[in-house]
Structure formats: C-alpha cells, structure tokens
C-alpha cells in the first residue's frame, strides 16, 4: 500500500511544471523563485490531507499555488521591473525551444512581473488555455467578469511590452 507521503510526492512530481511556471511568473530572481516553489509545495502538502478528489489534483493545486504566490508576493514585496518585447505568439510549454524563443519567453516573463498579482493569475490561466468557465470557478467570479478582467490583463501586458 502506498503511503500518503509517497502519493503526494508522485503527484507533485507529475505536476511540478505548474509550480515552476507560477514561481517564474511571480518572481524574477532564481533564489526568490526557489523560495516560492518551496512555499507552494509546502502549502500544498499542508492542505493535501483535505484533498477529497472532487476535482482534478492539478485544478486543486492551481488554486493553492496561485493563492500562495499572491500572498508570498505581498509578504515579500519583491518585484523587478524589466522592459520587454512581444508575447502574442507564446504559450508556456515544457517543450525545448531555441535560444531566440527562450529570450522572447524571458522577456515576456519580465513583462508579467510588472503586473499586479491578480492580473498575473489571469495571464497564467490564459497561457495555460483554461476556459472562461474554469477560470470563473477557480477565481470565484462570473464568466462575464472573467472576460472583462482577462482582456484588461492582456491589454496591460501588451502595453508593457509595447512601451519598450
């Protein structure tokens, strides 16, 4: 029989890309990303005994990870302001990519760092191809409100990227 700890570690290993992406969106320095990654993992572990399986583990994990990142950012008050380039053609993936694409992706992350925590969450959901309904459920708001807030977040990001 598999222990609770082993079950948790297997799920974290399977979905660690989610934690990595959120950490990279909210923190620009490697040490800060590592700290946030660790904090998110810790918060998921603390909450894991309460996971009932009513939703996918990854969906449940997204909510905890984003909430932890927002709180972590507020508590640490660490932000970096970097001017950057275009993001329209990117979706965050774990695929290998060439140097030019990696530079553009890093530029996009730099621009995302300039957004407020809530806008970062909307951009994250957008890049992860969540539907309006899924975002509404995660954020606890209506689908109409999701569309408005999503468009505002995307426009803010475009403005940052175009202000270079």
Beta strands, then each sheet from edge to edge (+ up, - down):
end
